[in-house]
Amino acid sequence: MPKSVFSGAHRHVVDALVAARQRSGLTQAQVAKAIGRDQSFISLIENSQRRVDVLEFFALCRAMNVDAVGVLREIEAKLPAKIDI
């Protein structure tokens, strides 16, 4: 696996998105198709090679048929008090 270009708190975002996709029973390819992207787009996100902006986050959650606010709450619960950006 390639080395992550992002570290720290970003890992919580990635972990939550991966968990949501797995709970939804969808493959990377299925999520990618639902948002009009290639499977490699999802792979880059899940391997922490690409950050997700807020609109992409909501599009991904909708494609996985998961509650975006619930996923955000999962992430927030794990974030440190100080977030390095």
C-alpha positions in Angstrom: 0.0 0.0 0.0 1.3 3.5 -0.8 2.3 5.7 2.0 -0.4 8.1 3.2 0.1 11.7 2.3 -2.3 12.7 5.1 -2.1 11.8 8.7 -3.6 12.5 12.1 -7.3 13.4 12.2 -7.8 12.8 8.5 -7.5 9.1 9.2 -10.7 9.2 11.1 -12.5 10.6 8.1 -11.2 7.8 5.9 -11.9 5.1 8.5 -15.5 6.3 8.8 -16.1 6.3 5.1 -14.6 2.9 4.7 -16.7 1.5 7.5 -19.8 3.1 6.0 -19.1 1.6 2.6 -18.6 -1.8 4.1 -21.8 -1.6 6.2 -23.6 -0.7 3.0 -22.4 -3.8 1.4 -21.0 -1.9 -1.6 -17.7 -2.3 -3.4 -15.5 0.6 -4.3 -16.5 0.2 -7.9 -20.2 0.4 -7.1 -19.8 3.6 -5.0 -17.6 5.1 -7.8 -20.2 4.3 -10.4 -23.0 5.9 -8.4 -21.1 9.2 -8.2 -19.8 9.0 -11.8 -16.2 8.3 -11.0 -13.7 5.5 -11.5 -13.0 2.9 -8.8 -9.5 4.4 -8.5 -11.1 7.6 -7.1 -12.5 5.7 -4.2 -9.3 3.8 -3.7 -7.3 7.0 -3.5 -9.6 8.2 -0.8 -9.6 5.0 1.2 -5.8 4.8 1.0 -5.5 8.4 2.2 -4.0 9.6 -1.0 -6.8 12.0 -1.7 -8.8 14.3 0.7 -12.5 14.5 0.5 -14.2 17.9 0.4 -17.6 18.4 2.0 -19.7 18.1 -1.2 -17.8 14.9 -2.1 -18.5 13.6 1.4 -22.2 14.1 1.0 -22.2 12.6 -2.5 -20.4 9.5 -1.1 -22.8 9.1 1.8 -25.8 9.4 -0.5 -24.3 6.8 -2.9 -23.8 4.4 0.0 -27.3 5.3 1.3 -25.9 6.2 4.7 -26.8 9.2 6.9 -24.0 11.7 6.4 -24.7 13.5 9.7 -24.4 10.2 11.5 -21.0 9.5 9.8 -19.9 13.0 10.7 -20.9 12.3 14.4 -18.7 9.1 14.2 -15.8 11.2 13.0 -16.3 14.0 15.5 -16.4 11.6 18.4 -12.9 10.4 17.5 -11.2 13.7 16.7 -8.6 15.2 19.0 -9.2 18.5 20.7 -6.7 20.2 18.3 -7.0 19.4 14.7 -4.0 20.0 12.5 -4.9 21.0 8.9 
